Amino acid sequence: MTTPPQMPAIRVAMMPKDTNAHGTIFGGVILSYIDQAGAFAARAFGAPKVVTVSMKEVQFRQPVYVGDIVSFYTDVERLGNTSITVRVTVRAERYRSPGSDVLVTDAEVVYVGVDENFNKVPIRRPADPA
């Protein structure tokens, strides 16, 4: 029996508005989606809001082009009392070569759970009652 493929937290078609002067997608656009995807994963642990504390080294391995379908996959790596660390992996399916999938980058993003007044709140462990 095979394991089903992991579902991405976000999938986005890259558009011309996201390009830089070199004709590729701005790195900042990719960083923004990394932050969003990681926050979706972090919020599943019960904090009403999460804020980004850090994004560790992001090294772009492949460019992203207009028309590429970019998928952002998440894995929770660590849970602290008020923080959660999420690994976000970014892959692009090439527009000009459907089915061709390349690793774009990955990042470790740390979030802290906060309440409506931005005070830290505990992160719920998966075994904790809702």
PyMOL CGO cylinders between C-alpha atoms (Angstrom):
from pymol import cmd
from pymol.cgo import CYLINDER

trace = [
    CYLINDER, 0.00, 0.00, 0.00, 1.38, 3.42, -0.90, 0.3, 1, 1, 1, 1, 1, 1,
    CYLINDER, 1.38, 3.42, -0.90, 1.12, 6.56, 1.19, 0.3, 1, 1, 1, 1, 1, 1,
    CYLINDER, 1.12, 6.56, 1.19, -1.06, 9.26, -0.37, 0.3, 1, 1, 1, 1, 1, 1,
    CYLINDER, -1.06, 9.26, -0.37, 0.84, 12.39, -1.41, 0.3, 1, 1, 1, 1, 1, 1,
    CYLINDER, 0.84, 12.39, -1.41, 0.95, 15.24, 1.08, 0.3, 1, 1, 1, 1, 1, 1,
    CYLINDER, 0.95, 15.24, 1.08, -1.57, 17.98, 0.41, 0.3, 1, 1, 1, 1, 1, 1,
    CYLINDER, -1.57, 17.98, 0.41, -0.17, 21.50, 0.14, 0.3, 1, 1, 1, 1, 1, 1,
    CYLINDER, -0.17, 21.50, 0.14, -1.26, 24.18, 2.60, 0.3, 1, 1, 1, 1, 1, 1,
    CYLINDER, -1.26, 24.18, 2.60, -1.44, 26.60, -0.36, 0.3, 1, 1, 1, 1, 1, 1,
    CYLINDER, -1.44, 26.60, -0.36, -1.28, 26.25, -4.16, 0.3, 1, 1, 1, 1, 1, 1,
    CYLINDER, -1.28, 26.25, -4.16, -0.85, 29.35, -6.28, 0.3, 1, 1, 1, 1, 1, 1,
    CYLINDER, -0.85, 29.35, -6.28, -0.52, 30.07, -10.01, 0.3, 1, 1, 1, 1, 1, 1,
    CYLINDER, -0.52, 30.07, -10.01, 2.17, 32.70, -10.47, 0.3, 1, 1, 1, 1, 1, 1,
    CYLINDER, 2.17, 32.70, -10.47, 1.03, 35.69, -12.51, 0.3, 1, 1, 1, 1, 1, 1,
    CYLINDER, 1.03, 35.69, -12.51, 2.79, 38.48, -14.45, 0.3, 1, 1, 1, 1, 1, 1,
    CYLINDER, 2.79, 38.48, -14.45, 2.12, 41.01, -11.66, 0.3, 1, 1, 1, 1, 1, 1,
    CYLINDER, 2.12, 41.01, -11.66, 4.53, 39.03, -9.43, 0.3, 1, 1, 1, 1, 1, 1,
    CYLINDER, 4.53, 39.03, -9.43, 7.58, 39.29, -11.71, 0.3, 1, 1, 1, 1, 1, 1,
    CYLINDER, 7.58, 39.29, -11.71, 10.79, 41.20, -11.25, 0.3, 1, 1, 1, 1, 1, 1,
    CYLINDER, 10.79, 41.20, -11.25, 12.92, 42.88, -13.93, 0.3, 1, 1, 1, 1, 1, 1,
    CYLINDER, 12.92, 42.88, -13.93, 14.52, 39.50, -14.75, 0.3, 1, 1, 1, 1, 1, 1,
    CYLINDER, 14.52, 39.50, -14.75, 11.19, 37.95, -15.71, 0.3, 1, 1, 1, 1, 1, 1,
    CYLINDER, 11.19, 37.95, -15.71, 11.04, 35.61, -12.72, 0.3, 1, 1, 1, 1, 1, 1,
    CYLINDER, 11.04, 35.61, -12.72, 8.81, 35.77, -9.66, 0.3, 1, 1, 1, 1, 1, 1,
    CYLINDER, 8.81, 35.77, -9.66, 9.94, 38.12, -6.89, 0.3, 1, 1, 1, 1, 1, 1,
    CYLINDER, 9.94, 38.12, -6.89, 11.49, 36.28, -3.95, 0.3, 1, 1, 1, 1, 1, 1,
    CYLINDER, 11.49, 36.28, -3.95, 9.39, 38.44, -1.64, 0.3, 1, 1, 1, 1, 1, 1,
    CYLINDER, 9.39, 38.44, -1.64, 6.20, 37.03, -3.17, 0.3, 1, 1, 1, 1, 1, 1,
    CYLINDER, 6.20, 37.03, -3.17, 7.40, 33.51, -2.37, 0.3, 1, 1, 1, 1, 1, 1,
    CYLINDER, 7.40, 33.51, -2.37, 8.39, 34.60, 1.16, 0.3, 1, 1, 1, 1, 1, 1,
    CYLINDER, 8.39, 34.60, 1.16, 4.92, 36.01, 1.75, 0.3, 1, 1, 1, 1, 1, 1,
    CYLINDER, 4.92, 36.01, 1.75, 3.29, 32.72, 0.75, 0.3, 1, 1, 1, 1, 1, 1,
    CYLINDER, 3.29, 32.72, 0.75, 5.76, 30.79, 2.95, 0.3, 1, 1, 1, 1, 1, 1,
    CYLINDER, 5.76, 30.79, 2.95, 4.66, 32.93, 5.90, 0.3, 1, 1, 1, 1, 1, 1,
    CYLINDER, 4.66, 32.93, 5.90, 0.97, 32.36, 5.15, 0.3, 1, 1, 1, 1, 1, 1,
    CYLINDER, 0.97, 32.36, 5.15, 1.33, 28.59, 4.70, 0.3, 1, 1, 1, 1, 1, 1,
    CYLINDER, 1.33, 28.59, 4.70, 3.27, 28.25, 7.94, 0.3, 1, 1, 1, 1, 1, 1,
    CYLINDER, 3.27, 28.25, 7.94, 0.74, 30.35, 9.82, 0.3, 1, 1, 1, 1, 1, 1,
    CYLINDER, 0.74, 30.35, 9.82, -2.09, 28.08, 8.63, 0.3, 1, 1, 1, 1, 1, 1,
    CYLINDER, -2.09, 28.08, 8.63, -0.26, 25.09, 10.10, 0.3, 1, 1, 1, 1, 1, 1,
    CYLINDER, -0.26, 25.09, 10.10, 0.54, 26.94, 13.35, 0.3, 1, 1, 1, 1, 1, 1,
    CYLINDER, 0.54, 26.94, 13.35, -3.03, 28.14, 13.89, 0.3, 1, 1, 1, 1, 1, 1,
    CYLINDER, -3.03, 28.14, 13.89, -4.23, 24.54, 13.89, 0.3, 1, 1, 1, 1, 1, 1,
    CYLINDER, -4.23, 24.54, 13.89, -2.71, 24.30, 17.38, 0.3, 1, 1, 1, 1, 1, 1,
    CYLINDER, -2.71, 24.30, 17.38, -5.28, 26.55, 19.01, 0.3, 1, 1, 1, 1, 1, 1,
    CYLINDER, -5.28, 26.55, 19.01, -3.78, 30.03, 19.22, 0.3, 1, 1, 1, 1, 1, 1,
    CYLINDER, -3.78, 30.03, 19.22, -6.37, 32.64, 18.20, 0.3, 1, 1, 1, 1, 1, 1,
    CYLINDER, -6.37, 32.64, 18.20, -3.61, 34.44, 16.28, 0.3, 1, 1, 1, 1, 1, 1,
    CYLINDER, -3.61, 34.44, 16.28, 0.00, 33.75, 15.51, 0.3, 1, 1, 1, 1, 1, 1,
    CYLINDER, 0.00, 33.75, 15.51, 2.73, 36.23, 14.70, 0.3, 1, 1, 1, 1, 1, 1,
    CYLINDER, 2.73, 36.23, 14.70, 5.95, 35.48, 12.86, 0.3, 1, 1, 1, 1, 1, 1,
    CYLINDER, 5.95, 35.48, 12.86, 9.05, 35.63, 15.04, 0.3, 1, 1, 1, 1, 1, 1,
    CYLINDER, 9.05, 35.63, 15.04, 11.67, 34.42, 12.59, 0.3, 1, 1, 1, 1, 1, 1,
    CYLINDER, 11.67, 34.42, 12.59, 12.21, 32.84, 9.23, 0.3, 1, 1, 1, 1, 1, 1,
    CYLINDER, 12.21, 32.84, 9.23, 15.49, 30.99, 9.09, 0.3, 1, 1, 1, 1, 1, 1,
    CYLINDER, 15.49, 30.99, 9.09, 17.72, 30.92, 6.04, 0.3, 1, 1, 1, 1, 1, 1,
    CYLINDER, 17.72, 30.92, 6.04, 15.85, 30.76, 2.76, 0.3, 1, 1, 1, 1, 1, 1,
    CYLINDER, 15.85, 30.76, 2.76, 17.97, 29.75, -0.20, 0.3, 1, 1, 1, 1, 1, 1,
    CYLINDER, 17.97, 29.75, -0.20, 16.29, 29.82, -3.59, 0.3, 1, 1, 1, 1, 1, 1,
    CYLINDER, 16.29, 29.82, -3.59, 17.41, 26.74, -5.53, 0.3, 1, 1, 1, 1, 1, 1,
    CYLINDER, 17.41, 26.74, -5.53, 15.29, 27.23, -8.64, 0.3, 1, 1, 1, 1, 1, 1,
    CYLINDER, 15.29, 27.23, -8.64, 13.58, 30.27, -10.14, 0.3, 1, 1, 1, 1, 1, 1,
    CYLINDER, 13.58, 30.27, -10.14, 9.81, 30.47, -10.41, 0.3, 1, 1, 1, 1, 1, 1,
    CYLINDER, 9.81, 30.47, -10.41, 8.22, 31.62, -13.67, 0.3, 1, 1, 1, 1, 1, 1,
    CYLINDER, 8.22, 31.62, -13.67, 4.89, 33.12, -14.70, 0.3, 1, 1, 1, 1, 1, 1,
    CYLINDER, 4.89, 33.12, -14.70, 2.36, 30.32, -15.04, 0.3, 1, 1, 1, 1, 1, 1,
    CYLINDER, 2.36, 30.32, -15.04, 4.12, 27.92, -12.67, 0.3, 1, 1, 1, 1, 1, 1,
    CYLINDER, 4.12, 27.92, -12.67, 1.86, 26.31, -10.09, 0.3, 1, 1, 1, 1, 1, 1,
    CYLINDER, 1.86, 26.31, -10.09, 3.64, 26.70, -6.76, 0.3, 1, 1, 1, 1, 1, 1,
    CYLINDER, 3.64, 26.70, -6.76, 2.77, 24.46, -3.81, 0.3, 1, 1, 1, 1, 1, 1,
    CYLINDER, 2.77, 24.46, -3.81, 3.67, 25.20, -0.19, 0.3, 1, 1, 1, 1, 1, 1,
    CYLINDER, 3.67, 25.20, -0.19, 3.87, 22.13, 2.06, 0.3, 1, 1, 1, 1, 1, 1,
    CYLINDER, 3.87, 22.13, 2.06, 4.05, 22.36, 5.85, 0.3, 1, 1, 1, 1, 1, 1,
    CYLINDER, 4.05, 22.36, 5.85, 5.35, 20.15, 8.65, 0.3, 1, 1, 1, 1, 1, 1,
    CYLINDER, 5.35, 20.15, 8.65, 5.27, 21.12, 12.31, 0.3, 1, 1, 1, 1, 1, 1,
    CYLINDER, 5.27, 21.12, 12.31, 8.79, 20.53, 13.65, 0.3, 1, 1, 1, 1, 1, 1,
    CYLINDER, 8.79, 20.53, 13.65, 8.65, 21.80, 17.24, 0.3, 1, 1, 1, 1, 1, 1,
    CYLINDER, 8.65, 21.80, 17.24, 6.11, 22.91, 19.80, 0.3, 1, 1, 1, 1, 1, 1,
    CYLINDER, 6.11, 22.91, 19.80, 7.11, 25.17, 22.67, 0.3, 1, 1, 1, 1, 1, 1,
    CYLINDER, 7.11, 25.17, 22.67, 4.92, 26.63, 25.39, 0.3, 1, 1, 1, 1, 1, 1,
    CYLINDER, 4.92, 26.63, 25.39, 3.91, 29.63, 23.29, 0.3, 1, 1, 1, 1, 1, 1,
    CYLINDER, 3.91, 29.63, 23.29, 5.82, 29.02, 20.06, 0.3, 1, 1, 1, 1, 1, 1,
    CYLINDER, 5.82, 29.02, 20.06, 5.60, 26.64, 17.16, 0.3, 1, 1, 1, 1, 1, 1,
    CYLINDER, 5.60, 26.64, 17.16, 8.19, 25.94, 14.47, 0.3, 1, 1, 1, 1, 1, 1,
    CYLINDER, 8.19, 25.94, 14.47, 6.98, 24.99, 11.00, 0.3, 1, 1, 1, 1, 1, 1,
    CYLINDER, 6.98, 24.99, 11.00, 9.03, 23.75, 8.04, 0.3, 1, 1, 1, 1, 1, 1,
    CYLINDER, 9.03, 23.75, 8.04, 7.60, 25.04, 4.76, 0.3, 1, 1, 1, 1, 1, 1,
    CYLINDER, 7.60, 25.04, 4.76, 8.75, 23.35, 1.55, 0.3, 1, 1, 1, 1, 1, 1,
    CYLINDER, 8.75, 23.35, 1.55, 8.10, 25.09, -1.75, 0.3, 1, 1, 1, 1, 1, 1,
    CYLINDER, 8.10, 25.09, -1.75, 7.78, 23.17, -5.02, 0.3, 1, 1, 1, 1, 1, 1,
    CYLINDER, 7.78, 23.17, -5.02, 6.89, 24.46, -8.50, 0.3, 1, 1, 1, 1, 1, 1,
    CYLINDER, 6.89, 24.46, -8.50, 5.18, 22.60, -11.31, 0.3, 1, 1, 1, 1, 1, 1,
    CYLINDER, 5.18, 22.60, -11.31, 6.50, 24.11, -14.50, 0.3, 1, 1, 1, 1, 1, 1,
    CYLINDER, 6.50, 24.11, -14.50, 3.92, 25.79, -16.74, 0.3, 1, 1, 1, 1, 1, 1,
    CYLINDER, 3.92, 25.79, -16.74, 5.81, 24.86, -19.89, 0.3, 1, 1, 1, 1, 1, 1,
    CYLINDER, 5.81, 24.86, -19.89, 6.37, 21.29, -18.74, 0.3, 1, 1, 1, 1, 1, 1,
    CYLINDER, 6.37, 21.29, -18.74, 3.27, 19.95, -16.93, 0.3, 1, 1, 1, 1, 1, 1,
    CYLINDER, 3.27, 19.95, -16.93, 4.18, 17.25, -14.46, 0.3, 1, 1, 1, 1, 1, 1,
    CYLINDER, 4.18, 17.25, -14.46, 7.72, 18.61, -14.09, 0.3, 1, 1, 1, 1, 1, 1,
    CYLINDER, 7.72, 18.61, -14.09, 8.13, 19.44, -10.43, 0.3, 1, 1, 1, 1, 1, 1,
    CYLINDER, 8.13, 19.44, -10.43, 11.15, 21.23, -8.91, 0.3, 1, 1, 1, 1, 1, 1,
    CYLINDER, 11.15, 21.23, -8.91, 12.18, 22.12, -5.37, 0.3, 1, 1, 1, 1, 1, 1,
    CYLINDER, 12.18, 22.12, -5.37, 12.26, 25.91, -5.12, 0.3, 1, 1, 1, 1, 1, 1,
    CYLINDER, 12.26, 25.91, -5.12, 13.19, 26.41, -1.45, 0.3, 1, 1, 1, 1, 1, 1,
    CYLINDER, 13.19, 26.41, -1.45, 12.30, 25.55, 2.09, 0.3, 1, 1, 1, 1, 1, 1,
    CYLINDER, 12.30, 25.55, 2.09, 12.28, 27.53, 5.31, 0.3, 1, 1, 1, 1, 1, 1,
    CYLINDER, 12.28, 27.53, 5.31, 11.92, 27.06, 9.03, 0.3, 1, 1, 1, 1, 1, 1,
    CYLINDER, 11.92, 27.06, 9.03, 9.46, 29.61, 10.39, 0.3, 1, 1, 1, 1, 1, 1,
    CYLINDER, 9.46, 29.61, 10.39, 8.84, 30.29, 14.08, 0.3, 1, 1, 1, 1, 1, 1,
    CYLINDER, 8.84, 30.29, 14.08, 5.48, 31.67, 15.23, 0.3, 1, 1, 1, 1, 1, 1,
    CYLINDER, 5.48, 31.67, 15.23, 4.21, 32.74, 18.65, 0.3, 1, 1, 1, 1, 1, 1,
    CYLINDER, 4.21, 32.74, 18.65, 0.60, 32.40, 19.65, 0.3, 1, 1, 1, 1, 1, 1,
    CYLINDER, 0.60, 32.40, 19.65, -0.98, 35.65, 20.79, 0.3, 1, 1, 1, 1, 1, 1,
    CYLINDER, -0.98, 35.65, 20.79, -4.38, 36.84, 21.95, 0.3, 1, 1, 1, 1, 1, 1,
    CYLINDER, -4.38, 36.84, 21.95, -6.33, 39.85, 20.68, 0.3, 1, 1, 1, 1, 1, 1,
    CYLINDER, -6.33, 39.85, 20.68, -4.03, 42.16, 22.70, 0.3, 1, 1, 1, 1, 1, 1,
    CYLINDER, -4.03, 42.16, 22.70, -0.88, 40.49, 21.33, 0.3, 1, 1, 1, 1, 1, 1,
    CYLINDER, -0.88, 40.49, 21.33, -0.07, 38.83, 24.65, 0.3, 1, 1, 1, 1, 1, 1,
    CYLINDER, -0.07, 38.83, 24.65, 1.54, 35.40, 24.34, 0.3, 1, 1, 1, 1, 1, 1,
    CYLINDER, 1.54, 35.40, 24.34, -0.81, 32.46, 24.78, 0.3, 1, 1, 1, 1, 1, 1,
    CYLINDER, -0.81, 32.46, 24.78, -0.07, 28.75, 25.19, 0.3, 1, 1, 1, 1, 1, 1,
    CYLINDER, -0.07, 28.75, 25.19, 0.10, 26.47, 22.17, 0.3, 1, 1, 1, 1, 1, 1,
    CYLINDER, 0.10, 26.47, 22.17, -2.21, 23.46, 22.49, 0.3, 1, 1, 1, 1, 1, 1,
    CYLINDER, -2.21, 23.46, 22.49, -0.56, 20.08, 22.14, 0.3, 1, 1, 1, 1, 1, 1,
    CYLINDER, -0.56, 20.08, 22.14, -2.29, 17.62, 19.74, 0.3, 1, 1, 1, 1, 1, 1,
    CYLINDER, -2.29, 17.62, 19.74, -3.28, 15.39, 22.68, 0.3, 1, 1, 1, 1, 1, 1,
    CYLINDER, -3.28, 15.39, 22.68, -4.75, 18.35, 24.61, 0.3, 1, 1, 1, 1, 1, 1,
    CYLINDER, -4.75, 18.35, 24.61, -8.54, 18.67, 24.64, 0.3, 1, 1, 1, 1, 1, 1,
    CYLINDER, -8.54, 18.67, 24.64, -9.93, 21.36, 22.36, 0.3, 1, 1, 1, 1, 1, 1,
]
cmd.load_cgo(trace, "trace")
